[in-house]
Each structure stands twice: as C-alpha cells, then as structure tokens.
Amino acid sequence: SSHTFRVRQAGKDTEQPMAENSQNLAAGRHYTILVMPDTNDKTTVSVINDNIAAPPTDKAQVRVIHASPDSGEVDIVEKSGNKKLFSGVNFERETAYTAVDPMKTTLEVRPEGQDKSVLTVPNANFEKGKYYTIVVTGHSKGMPNLQALMIEDQLAGTPAT
C-alpha cells in the first residue's frame, strides 16, 4: 500500500514539509528511510528496500549509502589489505548488501579510482552473521565534515513463521 513520508522541523507540524516522498510498501518487507541533502542543499526523502535475508553463517553482509553531496563517486577500501570492498558508489545511491569476511579493520573512503583517502574509519568491526550499513555523510569541502556512520542493521520484533 502507498504511504507518504513528510519531513518537517521538530515542533512545526503544521508547516509545509521540507521534503516529501510517496512510496508503496509491501507487507513483510523491511525498509530504511533516509533524509539527506541533494546537490542544491534541498532536503530529500528516500525509501530503500533493505532486502534482508538470512546471511551466510561465516560472513557479514555490508552495504554503503552515499549521502555526501560534494564528494563525487567513492570507493570503500579495507586499508590493511588495500582491498576495495565497494567501488564507484554514486551520491544518493546505495549498494546491495555484499558478503564480506568477518574482520576488525580500518576502512578508507577514497575518491573513485584514487589511492588517497578523504576519510578514515578506524575500528570497523564486521561480525559473521550480521548486517551493516555504512553511511557516508557530511561534506568534503565545508561543514559538517565528512564522516562515516556504521550501523548494525537488526530485524525488530518476532520473525514470521
């Protein structure tokens, strides 16, 4: 069924929304709702289908959401092995979940195809059997500063039988 999501400043429930998005949501599915700036500094609302299923028991499932309007396409690199986990992630886009080996590592956010990082993410911990989302947000040039938010995605409630 169709749902409309509106974003307003806290306490200003009667004002025009800063952003709005209508989306069909399916029963039994899981979604992430993102509120982020576009390249013109306007606010946007995106609804992402999470596609969470049972992960392999020996891997972690990781995805990236690129929410930094001035950073261009980025690669996410596991620093110690210089291994690209994700390549060429576009602004306002999310990757699919990808199986990665469990690890505690430092990640780097790099402009696509370059060796120099624009952001270092120490102590990234991916445990087997878990889902993670890395949100790249903020600005490469300006405020707030570029940062990466590591979120462990969990299903709430009782699973359907």
VEXDREN-2710 file (C-alpha; in Angstrom, 1 decimal):
% VEXDREN-2710
k/r/px/py/pz
1/SER/0.0/0.0/0.0
2/SER/1.1/3.6/-0.6
3/HIS/2.5/5.7/2.2
4/THR/3.6/9.4/2.2
5/PHE/6.6/10.4/4.2
6/ARG/6.9/14.1/5.1
7/VAL/9.9/15.8/6.8
8/ARG/9.2/18.9/8.9
9/GLN/11.3/20.7/11.6
10/ALA/10.6/19.4/15.1
11/GLY/7.6/21.1/16.6
12/LYS/6.4/22.6/13.3
13/ASP/3.7/20.0/12.4
14/THR/1.5/22.5/10.5
15/GLU/4.2/24.0/8.3
16/GLN/4.9/23.0/4.7
17/PRO/7.2/19.9/4.7
18/MET/10.9/20.3/3.8
19/ALA/10.6/17.1/1.8
20/GLU/8.0/14.5/0.9
21/ASN/8.0/11.1/-0.8
22/SER/5.2/8.7/-1.5
23/GLN/6.2/5.0/-1.7
24/ASN/4.4/1.6/-2.0
25/LEU/5.5/-0.6/0.9
26/ALA/5.0/-4.4/0.8
27/ALA/3.9/-6.4/3.9
28/GLY/6.7/-8.4/5.5
29/ARG/9.5/-6.3/3.9
30/HIS/12.0/-4.1/5.7
31/TYR/12.9/-0.5/4.7
32/THR/15.3/2.3/5.6
33/ILE/14.1/5.9/5.2
34/LEU/16.8/8.4/4.5
35/VAL/16.6/12.2/4.9
36/MET/19.5/13.9/3.3
37/PRO/20.5/16.9/1.2
38/ASP/20.7/16.9/-2.5
39/THR/23.3/18.8/-4.5
40/ASN/21.3/22.0/-4.3
41/ASP/21.1/21.8/-0.5
42/LYS/17.4/20.9/-0.6
43/THR/16.2/18.1/1.7
44/THR/15.2/14.8/0.1
45/VAL/13.5/11.7/1.5
46/SER/14.4/8.3/0.1
47/VAL/12.9/4.9/0.9
48/ILE/15.2/1.9/0.5
49/ASN/14.1/-1.7/0.4
50/ASP/16.5/-3.5/2.8
51/ASN/16.3/-7.0/1.2
52/ILE/17.4/-8.5/4.4
53/ALA/17.6/-12.3/4.3
54/ALA/19.4/-14.9/6.4
55/PRO/23.2/-14.1/5.9
56/PRO/25.7/-16.9/5.4
57/THR/26.9/-18.0/8.8
58/ASP/30.6/-17.4/8.0
59/LYS/30.2/-13.9/6.5
60/ALA/29.0/-10.4/7.3
61/GLN/26.6/-8.6/5.0
62/VAL/27.7/-4.9/4.3
63/ARG/26.2/-2.1/2.2
64/VAL/27.1/1.6/1.6
65/ILE/24.8/4.6/1.4
66/HIS/26.4/7.6/-0.2
67/ALA/24.8/10.8/1.3
68/SER/27.6/13.3/0.8
69/PRO/26.6/15.8/-1.9
70/ASP/30.1/17.1/-2.7
71/SER/32.2/14.0/-2.6
72/GLY/31.7/12.6/-6.1
73/GLU/31.8/8.8/-6.5
74/VAL/33.7/6.9/-3.8
75/ASP/35.4/3.6/-3.2
76/ILE/35.4/1.9/0.2
77/VAL/38.7/0.2/0.9
78/GLU/39.9/-2.2/3.6
79/LYS/43.1/-0.4/4.4
80/SER/45.5/-3.2/5.6
81/GLY/44.9/-5.4/2.5
82/ASN/44.3/-2.4/0.2
83/LYS/41.2/-4.3/-0.9
84/LYS/38.2/-2.4/-2.4
85/LEU/35.0/-3.6/-0.7
86/PHE/32.9/-1.2/-2.8
87/SER/33.8/0.7/-6.0
88/GLY/32.3/3.8/-7.6
89/VAL/29.4/4.4/-5.2
90/ASN/27.4/7.4/-6.5
91/PHE/25.8/10.2/-4.4
92/GLU/22.2/9.5/-3.4
93/ARG/22.7/5.8/-4.1
94/GLU/23.0/2.6/-2.0
95/THR/24.8/-0.6/-2.8
96/ALA/23.3/-4.0/-2.4
97/TYR/24.4/-6.0/0.7
98/THR/27.7/-7.7/-0.1
99/ALA/29.1/-10.7/1.8
100/VAL/32.5/-9.8/3.4
101/ASP/34.8/-11.8/5.6
102/PRO/34.4/-11.1/9.3
103/MET/37.1/-8.5/10.3
104/LYS/38.2/-5.7/12.6
105/THR/39.9/-3.2/10.4
106/THR/40.4/0.4/9.3
107/LEU/38.3/1.4/6.3
108/GLU/39.1/4.3/3.9
109/VAL/36.8/6.4/1.8
110/ARG/38.6/7.4/-1.4
111/PRO/37.6/9.3/-4.5
112/GLU/36.8/6.6/-7.1
113/GLY/40.0/5.1/-8.5
114/GLN/42.3/7.1/-6.3
115/ASP/44.8/5.9/-3.6
116/LYS/44.5/8.9/-1.3
117/SER/41.7/8.7/1.3
118/VAL/39.4/11.6/2.2
119/LEU/38.1/9.8/5.3
120/THR/39.5/7.1/7.6
121/VAL/37.1/4.8/9.6
122/PRO/39.1/3.1/12.4
123/ASN/37.8/0.1/14.3
124/ALA/35.3/-1.1/11.8
125/ASN/34.1/-4.4/13.1
126/PHE/32.2/-6.8/10.9
127/GLU/30.9/-9.9/12.7
128/LYS/29.8/-13.1/10.9
129/GLY/26.1/-13.5/10.5
130/LYS/25.3/-9.7/10.9
131/TYR/24.2/-6.9/8.6
132/TYR/25.9/-3.5/8.5
133/THR/25.2/-0.2/6.7
134/ILE/28.0/2.4/6.2
135/VAL/26.5/5.9/5.6
136/VAL/29.0/8.4/4.1
137/THR/27.6/11.8/5.0
138/GLY/28.7/15.4/5.5
139/HIS/30.9/17.4/3.1
140/SER/34.4/17.0/1.6
141/LYS/34.5/20.8/1.4
142/GLY/32.6/22.6/4.1
143/MET/30.5/21.8/7.2
144/PRO/29.5/19.4/8.6
145/ASN/32.7/17.5/8.0
146/LEU/32.7/14.2/6.0
147/GLN/32.1/11.2/8.2
148/ALA/31.0/7.6/8.0
149/LEU/28.3/6.2/10.2
150/MET/28.5/2.5/10.9
151/ILE/25.1/1.0/11.6
152/GLU/24.4/-2.6/12.6
153/ASP/21.1/-3.5/10.9
154/GLN/18.8/-5.6/13.0
155/LEU/15.3/-7.0/12.5
156/ALA/13.0/-5.9/15.3
157/GLY/10.1/-7.9/16.6
158/THR/9.3/-11.6/16.2
159/PRO/10.1/-13.3/12.9
160/ALA/7.1/-14.5/10.9
161/THR/6.6/-18.3/10.9
END
